[in-house]
Amino acid sequence: MFMERIIHPDCPNPMSPFLPFPLLVSGAFLMLYGTGQWNRWAYLWVFVSIPISLSISFFFPGDKATPAVIVGIVAFAVNSAVHKYYLRKSSPHTHYRESANPSDSTL
């Protein structure tokens, strides 16, 4: 019944246009929680990159495997970039020099 409303827009009771946004938000939260990346909001870019790269991949000629390969490469690249972002963010700041003697520190 639900799929019939999506596939056949001439259905007497079409799907509400307000339904996709709550599904998107709840799906994003569930993906972050399920992958153990809660409070690491940049990982949402990995999930957002999948439909975007899938949409763009249809413009490239190739066989049926081409979209899957493009989506896989883009998702892996975005995941690597986000992982490097959090590694860089969690590393200690080295732009200041720490004194060996705590009494020498000036605030």
Salt bridges, closest charged atoms under 4 A:
none
